[in-house]
Amino acid sequence: MKKRWLWWIPAILVMGLIFWFSQMDGPDSAALSGGTVRRLLRLLARMGILKDQEQLFPVLETLVRKAAHAAEYALLGGCLVLPFAFHLQKRGRALFALPLAASVVYACSDELHQLFIAERAGRILDIGIDSGGACLGILLALFLLRKNL
């Protein structure tokens, strides 16, 4: 008996991680990304690369938040390639389109979910960033899959 369903576990775990991040209220989410940016700015200041940290903080915080969106969906898109590859048993446009469609649908549901979380918002721009990240993850996974087949 083939256990093809096991190939879905990484994607489900990534979806759970995305849900967990989305479940954070606005202040907790801001504290997470803001703390990351503050650590980065302190490191750059110690290295003598940066002097005026506060001026860059809002820009870097936005970049970190958007990069996190792209990265988590790149991971999701990449994790969706293998189960679709094993279920489809063919390599074609569907092997790109189906993981991308699943990622975009999940991104839409994620942004809808955030509308119900205190001090969070669902943004169409974030769906675009998520979709772009998923596309990159899928392309990387397809490249690696092709090299290993």
Helices and strands as residue ranges (DSSP letters): G 4-8, H 9-23, H 26-46, H 53-88, H 94-114, H 124-148
